[in-house]
Amino acid sequence: MNAERTGKKQVLLRPISTILIKFLKIMLKNQYILSFQLVDDHRTGKIIINLCGRINKCGCISPRYSLSYKNLTKYFTKFIPSRTYGYVILTTSKGIVDHRKAMRNRISGKLLGFFY
């Protein structure tokens, strides 16, 4: 997020994890980043992210609150400013999904992070 504010086009992240990769795939699918590339340095690995200037705020949610389907909208209003844009990421039994897919499939899980 800080790199986008200063006008940078690329960001290098390390160390990487599978949760981070799935989080970035959701951001890529919703066109908040242009692309990302995994770089294997035989240690922990690195990710190069190409930014498009669309991210206003991005963060993780700690602790990872457990949610039921009934409480989903209560927590989404805490983290995203509007219903029309922004995403909250959940880890569920169906994998890591955004809140809109969780609402469609009527599944619950634990909160991971958000971006808008």
Buried (B, 14 or more C-beta within 10 A) or exposed (E): EEBBEEEEEEBEEEEBEEBBBBBBEBBBEBEBBBEBEEEEEEEEBBBEBEBEEBBEEBEEBEEBEEBEEEEBEEBBEEBBEEEEEBBBBBBBEEEBBBBEBBBEEEBBBEBBBBBB
